[in-house]
Amino acid sequence: MQSEYGDLYKVTLEHADGVVQDMRIKYFDTVPVSSGLIVLRAGFLFVASETSNQYVYWPALSSILT
């Protein structure tokens, strides 16, 4: 999930029988505001930016994906 300022978050919902029991939000990084985010198999994050250059990041994505 990306905020309107470019901050990236991982949001995890734990649920039972369709009712949310717990919600965890983890801050990851700040990148340019994008129109698309893609996590590649190799662990790279591709950011299709709305207003600037496209970026490819590899800042230990395993920390947010776990």
PDBQT receptor file of N, H, CA, C and O in Angstrom, charges set to zero:
ATOM      1  N   MET A   1       0.856  -1.160   0.000  1.00  0.00    +0.000 N 
ATOM      2  CA  MET A   1       0.000   0.000   0.000  1.00  0.00    +0.000 C 
ATOM      3  C   MET A   1       0.904   1.225   0.000  1.00  0.00    +0.000 C 
ATOM      4  O   MET A   1       1.914   1.254   0.703  1.00  0.00    +0.000 OA
ATOM      5  N   GLN A   2       0.546   2.235  -0.782  1.00  0.00    +0.000 N 
ATOM      6  H   GLN A   2      -0.275   2.212  -1.353  1.00  0.00    +0.000 HD
ATOM      7  CA  GLN A   2       1.334   3.462  -0.838  1.00  0.00    +0.000 C 
ATOM      8  C   GLN A   2       0.455   4.646  -0.468  1.00  0.00    +0.000 C 
ATOM      9  O   GLN A   2      -0.683   4.753  -0.925  1.00  0.00    +0.000 OA
ATOM     10  N   SER A   3       0.994   5.539   0.370  1.00  0.00    +0.000 N 
ATOM     11  H   SER A   3       1.919   5.452   0.741  1.00  0.00    +0.000 HD
ATOM     12  CA  SER A   3       0.249   6.745   0.741  1.00  0.00    +0.000 C 
ATOM     13  C   SER A   3       0.387   7.787  -0.363  1.00  0.00    +0.000 C 
ATOM     14  O   SER A   3       1.158   7.604  -1.304  1.00  0.00    +0.000 OA
ATOM     15  N   GLU A   4      -0.354   8.866  -0.244  1.00  0.00    +0.000 N 
ATOM     16  H   GLU A   4      -0.980   9.015   0.521  1.00  0.00    +0.000 HD
ATOM     17  CA  GLU A   4      -0.292   9.928  -1.246  1.00  0.00    +0.000 C 
ATOM     18  C   GLU A   4       1.034  10.679  -1.216  1.00  0.00    +0.000 C 
ATOM     19  O   GLU A   4       1.310  11.476  -2.112  1.00  0.00    +0.000 OA
ATOM     20  N   TYR A   5       1.861  10.436  -0.194  1.00  0.00    +0.000 N 
ATOM     21  H   TYR A   5       1.636   9.788   0.534  1.00  0.00    +0.000 HD
ATOM     22  CA  TYR A   5       3.168  11.072  -0.084  1.00  0.00    +0.000 C 
ATOM     23  C   TYR A   5       4.294  10.160  -0.544  1.00  0.00    +0.000 C 
ATOM     24  O   TYR A   5       5.451  10.580  -0.561  1.00  0.00    +0.000 OA
ATOM     25  N   GLY A   6       3.983   8.915  -0.921  1.00  0.00    +0.000 N 
ATOM     26  H   GLY A   6       3.043   8.574  -0.908  1.00  0.00    +0.000 HD
ATOM     27  CA  GLY A   6       4.987   7.984  -1.402  1.00  0.00    +0.000 C 
ATOM     28  C   GLY A   6       5.452   6.974  -0.374  1.00  0.00    +0.000 C 
ATOM     29  O   GLY A   6       6.294   6.133  -0.688  1.00  0.00    +0.000 OA
ATOM     30  N   ASP A   7       4.930   7.028   0.852  1.00  0.00    +0.000 N 
ATOM     31  H   ASP A   7       4.246   7.712   1.107  1.00  0.00    +0.000 HD
ATOM     32  CA  ASP A   7       5.324   6.060   1.882  1.00  0.00    +0.000 C 
ATOM     33  C   ASP A   7       4.732   4.696   1.559  1.00  0.00    +0.000 C 
ATOM     34  O   ASP A   7       3.563   4.596   1.184  1.00  0.00    +0.000 OA
ATOM     35  N   LEU A   8       5.537   3.641   1.703  1.00  0.00    +0.000 N 
ATOM     36  H   LEU A   8       6.486   3.721   2.008  1.00  0.00    +0.000 HD
ATOM     37  CA  LEU A   8       5.080   2.277   1.456  1.00  0.00    +0.000 C 
ATOM     38  C   LEU A   8       4.807   1.582   2.771  1.00  0.00    +0.000 C 
ATOM     39  O   LEU A   8       5.595   1.695   3.710  1.00  0.00    +0.000 OA
ATOM     40  N   TYR A   9       3.694   0.859   2.849  1.00  0.00    +0.000 N 
ATOM     41  H   TYR A   9       3.054   0.767   2.087  1.00  0.00    +0.000 HD
ATOM     42  CA  TYR A   9       3.297   0.129   4.046  1.00  0.00    +0.000 C 
ATOM     43  C   TYR A   9       2.905  -1.289   3.679  1.00  0.00    +0.000 C 
ATOM     44  O   TYR A   9       2.401  -1.544   2.585  1.00  0.00    +0.000 OA
ATOM     45  N   LYS A  10       3.141  -2.207   4.602  1.00  0.00    +0.000 N 
ATOM     46  H   LYS A  10       3.551  -1.999   5.490  1.00  0.00    +0.000 HD
ATOM     47  CA  LYS A  10       2.609  -3.560   4.488  1.00  0.00    +0.000 C 
ATOM     48  C   LYS A  10       1.468  -3.649   5.489  1.00  0.00    +0.000 C 
ATOM     49  O   LYS A  10       1.667  -3.401   6.678  1.00  0.00    +0.000 OA
ATOM     50  N   VAL A  11       0.280  -3.999   5.023  1.00  0.00    +0.000 N 
ATOM     51  H   VAL A  11       0.119  -4.201   4.057  1.00  0.00    +0.000 HD
ATOM     52  CA  VAL A  11      -0.893  -4.111   5.892  1.00  0.00    +0.000 C 
ATOM     53  C   VAL A  11      -1.288  -5.581   5.954  1.00  0.00    +0.000 C 
ATOM     54  O   VAL A  11      -1.528  -6.211   4.925  1.00  0.00    +0.000 OA
ATOM     55  N   THR A  12      -1.355  -6.123   7.171  1.00  0.00    +0.000 N 
ATOM     56  H   THR A  12      -1.160  -5.610   8.008  1.00  0.00    +0.000 HD
ATOM     57  CA  THR A  12      -1.726  -7.513   7.375  1.00  0.00    +0.000 C 
ATOM     58  C   THR A  12      -2.998  -7.568   8.210  1.00  0.00    +0.000 C 
ATOM     59  O   THR A  12      -3.064  -6.989   9.295  1.00  0.00    +0.000 OA
ATOM     60  N   LEU A  13      -4.006  -8.265   7.698  1.00  0.00    +0.000 N 
ATOM     61  H   LEU A  13      -3.953  -8.734   6.817  1.00  0.00    +0.000 HD
ATOM     62  CA  LEU A  13      -5.261  -8.445   8.422  1.00  0.00    +0.000 C 
ATOM     63  C   LEU A  13      -5.388  -9.902   8.835  1.00  0.00    +0.000 C 
ATOM     64  O   LEU A  13      -5.241 -10.800   8.005  1.00  0.00    +0.000 OA
ATOM     65  N   GLU A  14      -5.660 -10.142  10.111  1.00  0.00    +0.000 N 
ATOM     66  H   GLU A  14      -5.780  -9.413  10.785  1.00  0.00    +0.000 HD
ATOM     67  CA  GLU A  14      -5.948 -11.491  10.589  1.00  0.00    +0.000 C 
ATOM     68  C   GLU A  14      -7.448 -11.554  10.837  1.00  0.00    +0.000 C 
ATOM     69  O   GLU A  14      -8.017 -10.688  11.501  1.00  0.00    +0.000 OA
ATOM     70  N   HIS A  15      -8.082 -12.595  10.293  1.00  0.00    +0.000 N 
ATOM     71  H   HIS A  15      -7.620 -13.299   9.754  1.00  0.00    +0.000 HD
ATOM     72  CA  HIS A  15      -9.535 -12.669  10.388  1.00  0.00    +0.000 C 
ATOM     73  C   HIS A  15      -9.985 -14.092  10.703  1.00  0.00    +0.000 C 
ATOM     74  O   HIS A  15      -9.257 -15.062  10.490  1.00  0.00    +0.000 OA
ATOM     75  N   ALA A  16     -11.179 -14.180  11.205  1.00  0.00    +0.000 N 
ATOM     76  H   ALA A  16     -11.770 -13.392  11.379  1.00  0.00    +0.000 HD
ATOM     77  CA  ALA A  16     -11.819 -15.471  11.483  1.00  0.00    +0.000 C 
ATOM     78  C   ALA A  16     -13.303 -15.314  11.186  1.00  0.00    +0.000 C 
ATOM     79  O   ALA A  16     -13.954 -14.406  11.703  1.00  0.00    +0.000 OA
ATOM     80  N   ASP A  17     -13.831 -16.194  10.361  1.00  0.00    +0.000 N 
ATOM     81  H   ASP A  17     -13.303 -16.932   9.941  1.00  0.00    +0.000 HD
ATOM     82  CA  ASP A  17     -15.253 -16.173   9.993  1.00  0.00    +0.000 C 
ATOM     83  C   ASP A  17     -15.689 -14.828   9.420  1.00  0.00    +0.000 C 
ATOM     84  O   ASP A  17     -16.801 -14.369   9.683  1.00  0.00    +0.000 OA
ATOM     85  N   GLY A  18     -14.812 -14.193   8.635  1.00  0.00    +0.000 N 
ATOM     86  H   GLY A  18     -13.909 -14.565   8.422  1.00  0.00    +0.000 HD
ATOM     87  CA  GLY A  18     -15.165 -12.935   7.990  1.00  0.00    +0.000 C 
ATOM     88  C   GLY A  18     -15.077 -11.712   8.887  1.00  0.00    +0.000 C 
ATOM     89  O   GLY A  18     -15.454 -10.618   8.466  1.00  0.00    +0.000 OA
ATOM     90  N   VAL A  19     -14.589 -11.869  10.113  1.00  0.00    +0.000 N 
ATOM     91  H   VAL A  19     -14.282 -12.758  10.454  1.00  0.00    +0.000 HD
ATOM     92  CA  VAL A  19     -14.457 -10.747  11.044  1.00  0.00    +0.000 C 
ATOM     93  C   VAL A  19     -12.974 -10.491  11.292  1.00  0.00    +0.000 C 
ATOM     94  O   VAL A  19     -12.234 -11.407  11.650  1.00  0.00    +0.000 OA
ATOM     95  N   VAL A  20     -12.545  -9.256  11.102  1.00  0.00    +0.000 N 
ATOM     96  H   VAL A  20     -13.146  -8.512  10.811  1.00  0.00    +0.000 HD
ATOM     97  CA  VAL A  20     -11.140  -8.906  11.313  1.00  0.00    +0.000 C 
ATOM     98  C   VAL A  20     -10.835  -8.938  12.810  1.00  0.00    +0.000 C 
ATOM     99  O   VAL A  20     -11.491  -8.267  13.607  1.00  0.00    +0.000 OA
ATOM    100  N   GLN A  21      -9.831  -9.729  13.175  1.00  0.00    +0.000 N 
ATOM    101  H   GLN A  21      -9.298 -10.275  12.528  1.00  0.00    +0.000 HD
ATOM    102  CA  GLN A  21      -9.421  -9.862  14.578  1.00  0.00    +0.000 C 
ATOM    103  C   GLN A  21      -8.245  -8.945  14.915  1.00  0.00    +0.000 C 
ATOM    104  O   GLN A  21      -8.145  -8.427  16.027  1.00  0.00    +0.000 OA
ATOM    105  N   ASP A  22      -7.354  -8.752  13.934  1.00  0.00    +0.000 N 
ATOM    106  H   ASP A  22      -7.435  -9.172  13.030  1.00  0.00    +0.000 HD
ATOM    107  CA  ASP A  22      -6.137  -7.977  14.191  1.00  0.00    +0.000 C 
ATOM    108  C   ASP A  22      -5.675  -7.331  12.891  1.00  0.00    +0.000 C 
ATOM    109  O   ASP A  22      -5.820  -7.915  11.817  1.00  0.00    +0.000 OA
ATOM    110  N   MET A  23      -5.117  -6.123  12.988  1.00  0.00    +0.000 N 
ATOM    111  H   MET A  23      -4.999  -5.648  13.860  1.00  0.00    +0.000 HD
ATOM    112  CA  MET A  23      -4.561  -5.436  11.833  1.00  0.00    +0.000 C 
ATOM    113  C   MET A  23      -3.180  -4.930  12.208  1.00  0.00    +0.000 C 
ATOM    114  O   MET A  23      -3.008  -4.255  13.223  1.00  0.00    +0.000 OA
ATOM    115  N   ARG A  24      -2.191  -5.262  11.377  1.00  0.00    +0.000 N 
ATOM    116  H   ARG A  24      -2.330  -5.810  10.552  1.00  0.00    +0.000 HD
ATOM    117  CA  ARG A  24      -0.822  -4.800  11.606  1.00  0.00    +0.000 C 
ATOM    118  C   ARG A  24      -0.377  -3.975  10.405  1.00  0.00    +0.000 C 
ATOM    119  O   ARG A  24      -0.571  -4.378   9.258  1.00  0.00    +0.000 OA
ATOM    120  N   ILE A  25       0.219  -2.820  10.677  1.00  0.00    +0.000 N 
ATOM    121  H   ILE A  25       0.376  -2.493  11.609  1.00  0.00    +0.000 HD
ATOM    122  CA  ILE A  25       0.724  -1.942   9.632  1.00  0.00    +0.000 C 
ATOM    123  C   ILE A  25       2.210  -1.753   9.878  1.00  0.00    +0.000 C 
ATOM    124  O   ILE A  25       2.627  -1.382  10.975  1.00  0.00    +0.000 OA
ATOM    125  N   LYS A  26       3.009  -2.014   8.839  1.00  0.00    +0.000 N 
ATOM    126  H   LYS A  26       2.670  -2.316   7.948  1.00  0.00    +0.000 HD
ATOM    127  CA  LYS A  26       4.458  -1.926   8.951  1.00  0.00    +0.000 C 
ATOM    128  C   LYS A  26       4.974  -0.943   7.903  1.00  0.00    +0.000 C 
ATOM    129  O   LYS A  26       4.733  -1.131   6.711  1.00  0.00    +0.000 OA
ATOM    130  N   TYR A  27       5.683   0.107   8.336  1.00  0.00    +0.000 N 
ATOM    131  H   TYR A  27       5.878   0.259   9.305  1.00  0.00    +0.000 HD
ATOM    132  CA  TYR A  27       6.278   1.081   7.415  1.00  0.00    +0.000 C 
ATOM    133  C   TYR A  27       7.474   0.437   6.733  1.00  0.00    +0.000 C 
ATOM    134  O   TYR A  27       8.256  -0.259   7.380  1.00  0.00    +0.000 OA
ATOM    135  N   PHE A  28       7.625   0.663   5.422  1.00  0.00    +0.000 N 
ATOM    136  H   PHE A  28       6.990   1.229   4.895  1.00  0.00    +0.000 HD
ATOM    137  CA  PHE A  28       8.725   0.078   4.680  1.00  0.00    +0.000 C 
ATOM    138  C   PHE A  28       9.719   1.120   4.198  1.00  0.00    +0.000 C 
ATOM    139  O   PHE A  28      10.884   1.087   4.595  1.00  0.00    +0.000 OA
ATOM    140  N   ASP A  29       9.289   2.035   3.359  1.00  0.00    +0.000 N 
ATOM    141  H   ASP A  29       8.343   2.062   3.036  1.00  0.00    +0.000 HD
ATOM    142  CA  ASP A  29      10.207   2.992   2.744  1.00  0.00    +0.000 C 
ATOM    143  C   ASP A  29       9.386   4.101   2.100  1.00  0.00    +0.000 C 
ATOM    144  O   ASP A  29       8.161   4.010   2.014  1.00  0.00    +0.000 OA
ATOM    145  N   THR A  30      10.073   5.151   1.649  1.00  0.00    +0.000 N 
ATOM    146  H   THR A  30      11.068   5.225   1.719  1.00  0.00    +0.000 HD
ATOM    147  CA  THR A  30       9.421   6.208   0.894  1.00  0.00    +0.000 C 
ATOM    148  C   THR A  30      10.008   6.215  -0.507  1.00  0.00    +0.000 C 
ATOM    149  O   THR A  30      11.226   6.264  -0.674  1.00  0.00    +0.000 OA
ATOM    150  N   VAL A  31       9.150   6.166  -1.507  1.00  0.00    +0.000 N 
ATOM    151  H   VAL A  31       8.160   6.127  -1.371  1.00  0.00    +0.000 HD
ATOM    152  CA  VAL A  31       9.552   6.193  -2.911  1.00  0.00    +0.000 C 
ATOM    153  C   VAL A  31       8.708   7.245  -3.603  1.00  0.00    +0.000 C 
ATOM    154  O   VAL A  31       7.733   7.721  -3.021  1.00  0.00    +0.000 OA
ATOM    155  N   PRO A  32       9.054   7.630  -4.845  1.00  0.00    +0.000 N 
ATOM    156  CA  PRO A  32       8.203   8.587  -5.554  1.00  0.00    +0.000 C 
ATOM    157  C   PRO A  32       6.781   8.039  -5.698  1.00  0.00    +0.000 C 
ATOM    158  O   PRO A  32       6.582   6.831  -5.827  1.00  0.00    +0.000 OA
ATOM    159  N   VAL A  33       5.804   8.935  -5.673  1.00  0.00    +0.000 N 
ATOM    160  H   VAL A  33       5.965   9.916  -5.568  1.00  0.00    +0.000 HD
ATOM    161  CA  VAL A  33       4.411   8.519  -5.842  1.00  0.00    +0.000 C 
ATOM    162  C   VAL A  33       4.287   7.799  -7.176  1.00  0.00    +0.000 C 
ATOM    163  O   VAL A  33       4.755   8.292  -8.202  1.00  0.00    +0.000 OA
ATOM    164  N   SER A  34       3.654   6.632  -7.155  1.00  0.00    +0.000 N 
ATOM    165  H   SER A  34       3.274   6.232  -6.321  1.00  0.00    +0.000 HD
ATOM    166  CA  SER A  34       3.658   5.810  -8.355  1.00  0.00    +0.000 C 
ATOM    167  C   SER A  34       2.257   5.465  -8.834  1.00  0.00    +0.000 C 
ATOM    168  O   SER A  34       1.277   5.537  -8.092  1.00  0.00    +0.000 OA
ATOM    169  N   SER A  35       2.205   5.086 -10.107  1.00  0.00    +0.000 N 
ATOM    170  H   SER A  35       3.001   5.027 -10.709  1.00  0.00    +0.000 HD
ATOM    171  CA  SER A  35       0.952   4.592 -10.674  1.00  0.00    +0.000 C 
ATOM    172  C   SER A  35       0.924   3.073 -10.626  1.00  0.00    +0.000 C 
ATOM    173  O   SER A  35      -0.117   2.460 -10.861  1.00  0.00    +0.000 OA
ATOM    174  N   GLY A  36       2.072   2.462 -10.320  1.00  0.00    +0.000 N 
ATOM    175  H   GLY A  36       2.917   2.961 -10.129  1.00  0.00    +0.000 HD
ATOM    176  CA  GLY A  36       2.136   1.008 -10.224  1.00  0.00    +0.000 C 
ATOM    177  C   GLY A  36       3.356   0.549  -9.446  1.00  0.00    +0.000 C 
ATOM    178  O   GLY A  36       4.442   1.108  -9.598  1.00  0.00    +0.000 OA
ATOM    179  N   LEU A  37       3.180  -0.468  -8.613  1.00  0.00    +0.000 N 
ATOM    180  H   LEU A  37       2.298  -0.922  -8.489  1.00  0.00    +0.000 HD
ATOM    181  CA  LEU A  37       4.273  -1.090  -7.863  1.00  0.00    +0.000 C 
ATOM    182  C   LEU A  37       4.285  -2.571  -8.214  1.00  0.00    +0.000 C 
ATOM    183  O   LEU A  37       3.243  -3.226  -8.193  1.00  0.00    +0.000 OA
ATOM    184  N   ILE A  38       5.460  -3.098  -8.535  1.00  0.00    +0.000 N 
ATOM    185  H   ILE A  38       6.307  -2.566  -8.552  1.00  0.00    +0.000 HD
ATOM    186  CA  ILE A  38       5.576  -4.508  -8.880  1.00  0.00    +0.000 C 
ATOM    187  C   ILE A  38       6.740  -5.095  -8.106  1.00  0.00    +0.000 C 
ATOM    188  O   ILE A  38       7.853  -4.573  -8.168  1.00  0.00    +0.000 OA
ATOM    189  N   VAL A  39       6.491  -6.188  -7.369  1.00  0.00    +0.000 N 
ATOM    190  H   VAL A  39       5.587  -6.612  -7.319  1.00  0.00    +0.000 HD
ATOM    191  CA  VAL A  39       7.561  -6.926  -6.689  1.00  0.00    +0.000 C 
ATOM    192  C   VAL A  39       7.916  -8.106  -7.588  1.00  0.00    +0.000 C 
ATOM    193  O   VAL A  39       7.083  -8.974  -7.847  1.00  0.00    +0.000 OA
ATOM    194  N   LEU A  40       9.159  -8.130  -8.058  1.00  0.00    +0.000 N 
ATOM    195  H   LEU A  40       9.836  -7.424  -7.848  1.00  0.00    +0.000 HD
ATOM    196  CA  LEU A  40       9.627  -9.184  -8.946  1.00  0.00    +0.000 C 
ATOM    197  C   LEU A  40      10.096 -10.393  -8.154  1.00  0.00    +0.000 C 
ATOM    198  O   LEU A  40      10.390 -10.279  -6.964  1.00  0.00    +0.000 OA
ATOM    199  N   ARG A  41      10.168 -11.541  -8.797  1.00  0.00    +0.000 N 
ATOM    200  H   ARG A  41       9.930 -11.634  -9.764  1.00  0.00    +0.000 HD
ATOM    201  CA  ARG A  41      10.570 -12.777  -8.119  1.00  0.00    +0.000 C 
ATOM    202  C   ARG A  41      11.937 -12.669  -7.459  1.00  0.00    +0.000 C 
ATOM    203  O   ARG A  41      12.164 -13.264  -6.405  1.00  0.00    +0.000 OA
ATOM    204  N   ALA A  42      12.840 -11.926  -8.060  1.00  0.00    +0.000 N 
ATOM    205  H   ALA A  42      12.655 -11.442  -8.916  1.00  0.00    +0.000 HD
ATOM    206  CA  ALA A  42      14.194 -11.780  -7.521  1.00  0.00    +0.000 C 
ATOM    207  C   ALA A  42      14.242 -10.861  -6.299  1.00  0.00    +0.000 C 
ATOM    208  O   ALA A  42      15.300 -10.702  -5.690  1.00  0.00    +0.000 OA
ATOM    209  N   GLY A  43      13.101 -10.251  -5.931  1.00  0.00    +0.000 N 
ATOM    210  H   GLY A  43      12.241 -10.380  -6.426  1.00  0.00    +0.000 HD
ATOM    211  CA  GLY A  43      13.048  -9.403  -4.749  1.00  0.00    +0.000 C 
ATOM    212  C   GLY A  43      13.165  -7.924  -5.048  1.00  0.00    +0.000 C 
ATOM    213  O   GLY A  43      13.171  -7.113  -4.123  1.00  0.00    +0.000 OA
ATOM    214  N   PHE A  44      13.259  -7.547  -6.324  1.00  0.00    +0.000 N 
ATOM    215  H   PHE A  44      13.255  -8.206  -7.076  1.00  0.00    +0.000 HD
ATOM    216  CA  PHE A  44      13.331  -6.141  -6.693  1.00  0.00    +0.000 C 
ATOM    217  C   PHE A  44      11.941  -5.528  -6.659  1.00  0.00    +0.000 C 
ATOM    218  O   PHE A  44      10.943  -6.206  -6.905  1.00  0.00    +0.000 OA
ATOM    219  N   LEU A  45      11.886  -4.233  -6.350  1.00  0.00    +0.000 N 
ATOM    220  H   LEU A  45      12.696  -3.682  -6.149  1.00  0.00    +0.000 HD
ATOM    221  CA  LEU A  45      10.635  -3.483  -6.377  1.00  0.00    +0.000 C 
ATOM    222  C   LEU A  45      10.712  -2.506  -7.530  1.00  0.00    +0.000 C 
ATOM    223  O   LEU A  45      11.565  -1.619  -7.528  1.00  0.00    +0.000 OA
ATOM    224  N   PHE A  46       9.835  -2.649  -8.521  1.00  0.00    +0.000 N 
ATOM    225  H   PHE A  46       9.142  -3.369  -8.522  1.00  0.00    +0.000 HD
ATOM    226  CA  PHE A  46       9.767  -1.714  -9.644  1.00  0.00    +0.000 C 
ATOM    227  C   PHE A  46       8.701  -0.681  -9.340  1.00  0.00    +0.000 C 
ATOM    228  O   PHE A  46       7.565  -1.026  -9.016  1.00  0.00    +0.000 OA
ATOM    229  N   VAL A  47       9.072   0.601  -9.447  1.00  0.00    +0.000 N 
ATOM    230  H   VAL A  47       9.996   0.881  -9.710  1.00  0.00    +0.000 HD
ATOM    231  CA  VAL A  47       8.156   1.706  -9.170  1.00  0.00    +0.000 C 
ATOM    232  C   VAL A  47       7.919   2.476 -10.462  1.00  0.00    +0.000 C 
ATOM    233  O   VAL A  47       8.830   3.123 -10.977  1.00  0.00    +0.000 OA
ATOM    234  N   ALA A  48       6.702   2.410 -10.984  1.00  0.00    +0.000 N 
ATOM    235  H   ALA A  48       5.962   1.884 -10.565  1.00  0.00    +0.000 HD
ATOM    236  CA  ALA A  48       6.312   3.173 -12.171  1.00  0.00    +0.000 C 
ATOM    237  C   ALA A  48       5.820   4.529 -11.684  1.00  0.00    +0.000 C 
ATOM    238  O   ALA A  48       4.655   4.678 -11.315  1.00  0.00    +0.000 OA
ATOM    239  N   SER A  49       6.692   5.498 -11.685  1.00  0.00    +0.000 N 
ATOM    240  H   SER A  49       7.638   5.377 -11.985  1.00  0.00    +0.000 HD
ATOM    241  CA  SER A  49       6.410   6.801 -11.097  1.00  0.00    +0.000 C 
ATOM    242  C   SER A  49       5.464   7.630 -11.953  1.00  0.00    +0.000 C 
ATOM    243  O   SER A  49       5.492   7.554 -13.181  1.00  0.00    +0.000 OA
ATOM    244  N   GLU A  50       4.625   8.426 -11.289  1.00  0.00    +0.000 N 
ATOM    245  H   GLU A  50       4.603   8.487 -10.291  1.00  0.00    +0.000 HD
ATOM    246  CA  GLU A  50       3.676   9.296 -11.990  1.00  0.00    +0.000 C 
ATOM    247  C   GLU A  50       4.361  10.543 -12.547  1.00  0.00    +0.000 C 
ATOM    248  O   GLU A  50       3.995  11.020 -13.621  1.00  0.00    +0.000 OA
ATOM    249  N   THR A  51       5.351  11.075 -11.827  1.00  0.00    +0.000 N 
ATOM    250  H   THR A  51       5.649  10.687 -10.955  1.00  0.00    +0.000 HD
ATOM    251  CA  THR A  51       5.894  12.383 -12.194  1.00  0.00    +0.000 C 
ATOM    252  C   THR A  51       7.393  12.406 -12.426  1.00  0.00    +0.000 C 
ATOM    253  O   THR A  51       7.917  13.443 -12.832  1.00  0.00    +0.000 OA
ATOM    254  N   SER A  52       8.105  11.320 -12.191  1.00  0.00    +0.000 N 
ATOM    255  H   SER A  52       7.679  10.478 -11.862  1.00  0.00    +0.000 HD
ATOM    256  CA  SER A  52       9.557  11.341 -12.369  1.00  0.00    +0.000 C 
ATOM    257  C   SER A  52       9.999  10.041 -13.028  1.00  0.00    +0.000 C 
ATOM    258  O   SER A  52       9.179   9.315 -13.590  1.00  0.00    +0.000 OA
ATOM    259  N   ASN A  53      11.282   9.751 -12.960  1.00  0.00    +0.000 N 
ATOM    260  H   ASN A  53      11.948  10.341 -12.504  1.00  0.00    +0.000 HD
ATOM    261  CA  ASN A  53      11.831   8.550 -13.581  1.00  0.00    +0.000 C 
ATOM    262  C   ASN A  53      11.290   7.290 -12.932  1.00  0.00    +0.000 C 
ATOM    263  O   ASN A  53      10.826   7.317 -11.792  1.00  0.00    +0.000 OA
ATOM    264  N   GLN A  54      11.353   6.182 -13.665  1.00  0.00    +0.000 N 
ATOM    265  H   GLN A  54      11.730   6.160 -14.591  1.00  0.00    +0.000 HD
ATOM    266  CA  GLN A  54      10.985   4.875 -13.120  1.00  0.00    +0.000 C 
ATOM    267  C   GLN A  54      12.155   4.391 -12.256  1.00  0.00    +0.000 C 
ATOM    268  O   GLN A  54      13.305   4.722 -12.545  1.00  0.00    +0.000 OA
ATOM    269  N   TYR A  55      11.885   3.626 -11.219  1.00  0.00    +0.000 N 
ATOM    270  H   TYR A  55      10.951   3.357 -10.985  1.00  0.00    +0.000 HD
ATOM    271  CA  TYR A  55      12.924   3.168 -10.299  1.00  0.00    +0.000 C 
ATOM    272  C   TYR A  55      12.832   1.667 -10.086  1.00  0.00    +0.000 C 
ATOM    273  O   TYR A  55      11.757   1.073 -10.180  1.00  0.00    +0.000 OA
ATOM    274  N   VAL A  56      13.980   1.064  -9.796  1.00  0.00    +0.000 N 
ATOM    275  H   VAL A  56      14.853   1.546  -9.719  1.00  0.00    +0.000 HD
ATOM    276  CA  VAL A  56      14.042  -0.324  -9.366  1.00  0.00    +0.000 C 
ATOM    277  C   VAL A  56      14.809  -0.327  -8.054  1.00  0.00    +0.000 C 
ATOM    278  O   VAL A  56      15.955   0.120  -8.003  1.00  0.00    +0.000 OA
ATOM    279  N   TYR A  57      14.188  -0.828  -6.992  1.00  0.00    +0.000 N 
ATOM    280  H   TYR A  57      13.257  -1.192  -7.033  1.00  0.00    +0.000 HD
ATOM    281  CA  TYR A  57      14.789  -0.859  -5.658  1.00  0.00    +0.000 C 
ATOM    282  C   TYR A  57      15.061  -2.298  -5.243  1.00  0.00    +0.000 C 
ATOM    283  O   TYR A  57      14.353  -3.219  -5.650  1.00  0.00    +0.000 OA
ATOM    284  N   TRP A  58      16.083  -2.478  -4.439  1.00  0.00    +0.000 N 
ATOM    285  H   TRP A  58      16.658  -1.730  -4.109  1.00  0.00    +0.000 HD
ATOM    286  CA  TRP A  58      16.325  -3.776  -3.808  1.00  0.00    +0.000 C 
ATOM    287  C   TRP A  58      16.849  -3.550  -2.397  1.00  0.00    +0.000 C 
ATOM    288  O   TRP A  58      17.942  -4.007  -2.065  1.00  0.00    +0.000 OA
ATOM    289  N   PRO A  59      16.087  -2.853  -1.563  1.00  0.00    +0.000 N 
ATOM    290  CA  PRO A  59      16.539  -2.581  -0.186  1.00  0.00    +0.000 C 
ATOM    291  C   PRO A  59      16.018  -3.628   0.791  1.00  0.00    +0.000 C 
ATOM    292  O   PRO A  59      15.216  -3.312   1.669  1.00  0.00    +0.000 OA
ATOM    293  N   ALA A  60      16.470  -4.879   0.642  1.00  0.00    +0.000 N 
ATOM    294  H   ALA A  60      17.122  -5.135  -0.072  1.00  0.00    +0.000 HD
ATOM    295  CA  ALA A  60      16.078  -5.966   1.561  1.00  0.00    +0.000 C 
ATOM    296  C   ALA A  60      14.571  -6.101   1.644  1.00  0.00    +0.000 C 
ATOM    297  O   ALA A  60      13.991  -5.979   2.723  1.00  0.00    +0.000 OA
ATOM    298  N   LEU A  61      13.936  -6.351   0.512  1.00  0.00    +0.000 N 
ATOM    299  H   LEU A  61      14.407  -6.450  -0.365  1.00  0.00    +0.000 HD
ATOM    300  CA  LEU A  61      12.486  -6.513   0.484  1.00  0.00    +0.000 C 
ATOM    301  C   LEU A  61      12.011  -7.660   1.340  1.00  0.00    +0.000 C 
ATOM    302  O   LEU A  61      10.840  -7.714   1.715  1.00  0.00    +0.000 OA
ATOM    303  N   SER A  62      12.904  -8.578   1.654  1.00  0.00    +0.000 N 
ATOM    304  H   SER A  62      13.856  -8.534   1.349  1.00  0.00    +0.000 HD
ATOM    305  CA  SER A  62      12.482  -9.715   2.474  1.00  0.00    +0.000 C 
ATOM    306  C   SER A  62      11.961  -9.266   3.842  1.00  0.00    +0.000 C 
ATOM    307  O   SER A  62      11.154  -9.962   4.457  1.00  0.00    +0.000 OA
ATOM    308  N   SER A  63      12.414  -8.116   4.312  1.00  0.00    +0.000 N 
ATOM    309  H   SER A  63      13.070  -7.550   3.811  1.00  0.00    +0.000 HD
ATOM    310  CA  SER A  63      11.953  -7.626   5.619  1.00  0.00    +0.000 C 
ATOM    311  C   SER A  63      10.474  -7.255   5.602  1.00  0.00    +0.000 C 
ATOM    312  O   SER A  63       9.800  -7.378   6.625  1.00  0.00    +0.000 OA
ATOM    313  N   ILE A  64       9.959  -6.805   4.462  1.00  0.00    +0.000 N 
ATOM    314  H   ILE A  64      10.507  -6.706   3.631  1.00  0.00    +0.000 HD
ATOM    315  CA  ILE A  64       8.546  -6.444   4.415  1.00  0.00    +0.000 C 
ATOM    316  C   ILE A  64       7.694  -7.631   3.921  1.00  0.00    +0.000 C 
ATOM    317  O   ILE A  64       6.513  -7.723   4.257  1.00  0.00    +0.000 OA
ATOM    318  N   LEU A  65       8.272  -8.512   3.149  1.00  0.00    +0.000 N 
ATOM    319  H   LEU A  65       9.231  -8.437   2.876  1.00  0.00    +0.000 HD
ATOM    320  CA  LEU A  65       7.489  -9.598   2.585  1.00  0.00    +0.000 C 
ATOM    321  C   LEU A  65       7.263 -10.737   3.581  1.00  0.00    +0.000 C 
ATOM    322  O   LEU A  65       6.434 -11.612   3.329  1.00  0.00    +0.000 OA
ATOM    323  N   THR A  66       7.964 -10.744   4.677  1.00  0.00    +0.000 N 
ATOM    324  H   THR A  66       8.638 -10.033   4.881  1.00  0.00    +0.000 HD
ATOM    325  CA  THR A  66       7.782 -11.802   5.676  1.00  0.00    +0.000 C 
ATOM    326  C   THR A  66       6.902 -11.359   6.797  1.00  0.00    +0.000 C 
ATOM    327  O   THR A  66       6.646 -12.129   7.722  1.00  0.00    +0.000 OA
TER     328      THR A  66
